[in-house]
Amino acid sequence: MTIPTQPPTPPQPQPPTTPTFAYPSATPPGVGARPSVRWGLGDVLIGLALWLAGGIVGAIVLVATGSASDSSLTELSLGALTISLICGWPGFLGWPIVASYWKGQRSLRLDFGLELRPIDLGWGALGGLAALVISGAGGVVWSLLSKDATPTNTDFLPTKPSLLTGFVIFVLVAVCTPVVEELFFRGLFLRSVGRRWNLTVGVIITSLVFGMFHAQGNSLAQAAFIVGVTASYGAVFAMLVIRANGRLGPSIVAHMCVNAVGVLGALYL
């Protein structure tokens, strides 16, 4: 029998062939572990339907209370503005919470990456700056081609409001809304599409839907411009999430930066 003079070479680890992303799939260890996650595209559709239903209910409330009668968008009261801003939250905030508790790991951090780390502040600020540069470039092109003012989706906000009204609107639009929308679009939605197909498809679909949900304007061209600009925001936010291995912190900060600039400009400029 021949005795080998050297031990066999251990197998070398192979480099990953696909980008890493924190997809929750395995059962967490320990007592009381939850089964594998079961949320997906069906929950995305439920969230979108609840957003639509909330918008309808909000419109009915505004009409029934007289808040929307004989008034332009910029003349709505603070209460009416609040209703119009939060009426879709049952779908974008409420249903991800239900889906996580009912079909997931009962943790918005584990299921959808709702977590903020100090490094996210820097990357989020850079992402917000990139999104604003894209928006500015699009506005320049629009002005050169159409000779009109750049369309915006902040026409419903009042101009020169009181300090209290401005503060409440700023908190709702620049602080709360980014958290709610990122939880749904880059949390539940992006992960659901990515698990079903891949991340590239996820970025494209979620960004386009994100843009369409912000469509406004007095013409088809204006609406298409706003959809395109907002979809580019969504793509930037999605890439920040992918870079952070699924963590929503950078996209939330970037979204806050974009909304803060937009709301301050609409209110006081």
VMD Tcl script that draws the C-alpha trace (Angstrom):
set ca {
  {0.00 0.00 0.00}
  {1.33 3.44 -0.96}
  {1.21 6.08 1.76}
  {0.75 9.64 0.42}
  {3.55 11.96 1.38}
  {1.34 15.09 1.55}
  {-2.19 15.55 2.81}
  {-4.84 16.28 0.18}
  {-5.43 19.94 -0.61}
  {-8.67 21.14 0.96}
  {-11.30 22.49 -1.43}
  {-11.08 26.22 -2.05}
  {-14.16 28.38 -1.52}
  {-15.73 29.60 -4.75}
  {-16.58 33.28 -5.24}
  {-20.26 34.16 -5.31}
  {-21.82 34.29 -8.76}
  {-24.80 36.50 -7.84}
  {-25.04 39.71 -5.80}
  {-25.92 39.24 -2.16}
  {-29.27 40.48 -0.91}
  {-30.99 39.82 2.37}
  {-33.93 37.66 1.30}
  {-35.63 36.25 4.39}
  {-36.23 32.56 3.74}
  {-34.83 30.28 6.42}
  {-36.51 29.57 9.72}
  {-34.87 31.57 12.51}
  {-33.17 29.37 15.09}
  {-34.38 29.04 18.64}
  {-37.51 28.32 20.59}
  {-40.72 29.53 18.98}
  {-39.15 29.85 15.52}
  {-41.43 30.99 12.74}
  {-41.86 29.02 9.50}
  {-40.38 30.28 6.24}
  {-41.87 33.52 4.96}
  {-45.04 33.28 2.87}
  {-45.60 36.91 1.89}
  {-45.15 37.85 -1.76}
  {-46.77 39.45 -4.80}
  {-50.26 38.76 -3.50}
  {-49.54 40.97 -0.53}
  {-48.23 43.67 -2.86}
  {-51.55 43.63 -4.70}
  {-53.45 43.79 -1.41}
  {-51.35 46.77 -0.32}
  {-52.01 48.58 -3.61}
  {-55.73 47.84 -3.35}
  {-55.85 49.16 0.21}
  {-54.02 52.31 -0.92}
  {-56.66 52.82 -3.61}
  {-59.50 52.14 -1.17}
  {-57.98 54.55 1.33}
  {-57.81 57.24 -1.32}
  {-61.48 56.74 -2.19}
  {-62.51 56.85 1.48}
  {-60.40 59.96 2.00}
  {-62.04 61.70 -0.97}
  {-65.50 60.78 0.35}
  {-64.62 62.19 3.77}
  {-63.35 65.45 2.24}
  {-66.49 65.85 0.13}
  {-68.84 64.88 2.99}
  {-67.27 67.40 5.37}
  {-67.20 70.14 2.76}
  {-63.41 70.35 2.86}
  {-63.08 69.80 -0.88}
  {-66.01 71.97 -2.01}
  {-65.44 75.40 -3.50}
  {-61.73 75.20 -2.77}
  {-58.64 74.73 -4.86}
  {-56.00 72.22 -3.90}
  {-53.83 74.89 -2.32}
  {-56.70 76.11 -0.13}
  {-57.35 72.87 1.73}
  {-57.32 73.05 5.51}
  {-54.64 71.37 7.57}
  {-57.04 68.57 8.50}
  {-57.99 67.99 4.86}
  {-54.33 67.97 3.82}
  {-53.54 65.47 6.56}
  {-56.34 63.17 5.39}
  {-55.15 63.40 1.78}
  {-51.58 62.56 2.80}
  {-52.26 59.58 5.09}
  {-55.34 58.00 3.50}
  {-53.17 55.49 1.60}
  {-51.09 54.44 4.59}
  {-53.29 51.42 5.50}
  {-51.97 49.79 2.32}
  {-48.37 50.98 2.34}
  {-47.78 50.76 6.10}
  {-50.55 48.66 7.58}
  {-50.44 45.71 5.22}
  {-46.65 45.15 5.37}
  {-47.04 44.99 9.16}
  {-49.87 42.47 8.80}
  {-47.93 40.45 6.23}
  {-44.84 40.34 8.45}
  {-46.82 39.22 11.49}
  {-49.11 36.80 9.65}
  {-46.83 35.39 6.95}
  {-43.29 36.30 7.94}
  {-40.91 36.56 10.85}
  {-42.91 39.15 12.82}
  {-40.13 41.67 12.36}
  {-40.06 44.52 9.84}
  {-36.26 44.45 10.09}
  {-35.93 40.75 9.30}
  {-38.66 40.64 6.67}
  {-38.26 43.98 4.90}
  {-34.95 45.48 6.06}
  {-36.39 48.33 8.13}
  {-33.16 49.34 9.85}
  {-31.03 52.48 10.02}
  {-27.28 52.51 10.69}
  {-24.98 55.54 10.98}
  {-23.36 54.79 7.61}
  {-26.79 54.99 5.98}
  {-26.87 58.73 6.63}
  {-23.91 59.33 4.33}
  {-25.02 57.01 1.55}
  {-28.57 58.29 1.82}
  {-27.42 61.90 1.47}
  {-25.39 60.99 -1.61}
  {-28.33 59.10 -3.07}
  {-30.65 62.02 -2.41}
  {-28.21 64.37 -4.10}
  {-27.98 62.05 -7.12}
  {-31.78 61.91 -7.38}
  {-32.04 65.71 -7.19}
  {-29.37 66.10 -9.90}
  {-31.35 63.77 -12.15}
  {-34.50 65.75 -11.43}
  {-32.75 69.04 -12.16}
  {-31.37 67.75 -15.44}
  {-34.81 66.55 -16.45}
  {-36.26 69.94 -15.58}
  {-33.71 71.71 -17.79}
  {-34.53 69.43 -20.73}
  {-38.26 69.99 -20.19}
  {-37.85 73.77 -20.12}
  {-35.73 73.78 -23.27}
  {-38.15 71.61 -25.23}
  {-41.48 72.99 -24.00}
  {-40.62 76.56 -22.90}
  {-42.93 75.93 -19.90}
  {-42.30 75.69 -16.17}
  {-41.16 72.29 -14.94}
  {-44.13 70.15 -13.79}
  {-44.27 69.18 -10.13}
  {-46.38 66.89 -7.96}
  {-46.48 69.34 -5.03}
  {-49.20 71.60 -6.43}
  {-51.61 70.47 -3.70}
  {-49.47 72.07 -0.98}
  {-50.30 75.57 0.27}
  {-47.97 78.50 -0.33}
  {-46.67 80.56 2.59}
  {-48.56 78.56 5.27}
  {-48.52 79.28 8.99}
  {-45.67 77.90 11.08}
  {-47.83 75.12 12.54}
  {-49.24 74.10 9.16}
  {-45.80 74.13 7.56}
  {-44.32 72.06 10.37}
  {-47.07 69.41 10.21}
  {-46.83 69.16 6.43}
  {-43.04 68.90 6.59}
  {-43.19 66.07 9.15}
  {-45.82 64.17 7.16}
  {-44.21 64.61 3.73}
  {-40.48 64.72 4.47}
  {-40.26 62.38 7.47}
  {-43.20 59.99 7.69}
  {-44.00 59.44 4.01}
  {-40.46 58.27 3.07}
  {-40.55 55.62 5.80}
  {-44.00 54.40 4.76}
  {-43.28 54.33 1.03}
  {-39.84 52.73 1.37}
  {-41.28 50.01 3.61}
  {-43.77 49.13 0.89}
  {-41.92 49.77 -2.39}
  {-38.33 48.84 -1.51}
  {-39.29 46.56 1.38}
  {-42.24 44.35 0.49}
  {-42.54 45.11 -3.24}
  {-38.88 44.89 -4.30}
  {-38.30 41.72 -2.30}
  {-41.44 40.05 -3.61}
  {-40.55 40.70 -7.26}
  {-36.89 39.81 -6.64}
  {-37.81 36.48 -5.08}
  {-40.23 35.71 -7.92}
  {-37.87 36.72 -10.76}
  {-34.67 38.66 -10.02}
  {-33.47 41.99 -8.66}
  {-33.11 43.63 -12.06}
  {-36.76 42.99 -12.82}
  {-37.58 44.09 -9.29}
  {-35.84 47.45 -9.70}
  {-37.56 48.12 -13.05}
  {-41.08 47.15 -11.98}
  {-41.04 48.80 -8.55}
  {-39.54 52.01 -9.94}
  {-42.16 52.28 -12.70}
  {-45.04 51.61 -10.31}
  {-43.55 54.07 -7.82}
  {-43.49 56.69 -10.56}
  {-47.06 55.99 -11.69}
  {-48.36 56.38 -8.13}
  {-47.01 59.95 -8.13}
  {-48.46 60.95 -11.50}
  {-50.02 64.42 -11.65}
  {-50.27 67.18 -14.18}
  {-52.62 69.07 -16.46}
  {-51.62 67.12 -19.55}
  {-50.38 63.70 -20.55}
  {-46.92 65.13 -21.21}
  {-46.70 66.64 -17.72}
  {-47.90 63.42 -16.11}
  {-45.38 61.39 -18.14}
  {-42.59 63.74 -17.06}
  {-43.47 63.40 -13.38}
  {-43.73 59.61 -13.72}
  {-40.31 59.46 -15.38}
  {-38.59 61.66 -12.81}
  {-40.18 59.86 -9.87}
  {-39.37 56.47 -11.38}
  {-35.72 57.57 -11.57}
  {-35.93 58.40 -7.86}
  {-37.26 54.90 -7.26}
  {-34.38 53.35 -9.19}
  {-31.83 55.32 -7.14}
  {-33.54 54.29 -3.90}
  {-33.63 50.64 -4.99}
  {-29.93 50.63 -5.85}
  {-29.16 52.04 -2.39}
  {-31.11 49.17 -0.82}
  {-29.30 46.59 -2.93}
  {-25.94 48.10 -2.07}
  {-26.85 47.92 1.63}
  {-27.69 44.22 1.27}
  {-31.41 44.84 1.68}
  {-31.36 47.45 4.44}
  {-33.82 50.31 3.93}
  {-31.86 52.91 5.88}
  {-30.03 54.53 2.92}
  {-33.15 54.71 0.73}
  {-35.21 56.22 3.56}
  {-32.60 58.96 4.13}
  {-32.35 59.67 0.37}
  {-36.14 59.78 0.09}
  {-36.29 62.19 3.03}
  {-33.73 64.48 1.38}
  {-35.68 64.61 -1.88}
  {-39.03 65.20 -0.18}
  {-37.58 67.82 2.17}
  {-36.23 69.87 -0.73}
  {-39.50 69.52 -2.61}
  {-41.80 70.42 0.26}
  {-39.74 73.39 1.45}
  {-39.59 74.74 -2.09}
  {-43.34 74.31 -2.56}
  {-44.24 75.90 0.78}
  {-41.93 78.89 0.93}
  {-40.40 79.62 -2.49}
}
mol new
graphics top color blue
foreach p $ca { graphics top sphere $p radius 0.5 }
foreach p [lrange $ca 0 end-1] q [lrange $ca 1 end] { graphics top cylinder $p $q radius 0.2 }
display resetview
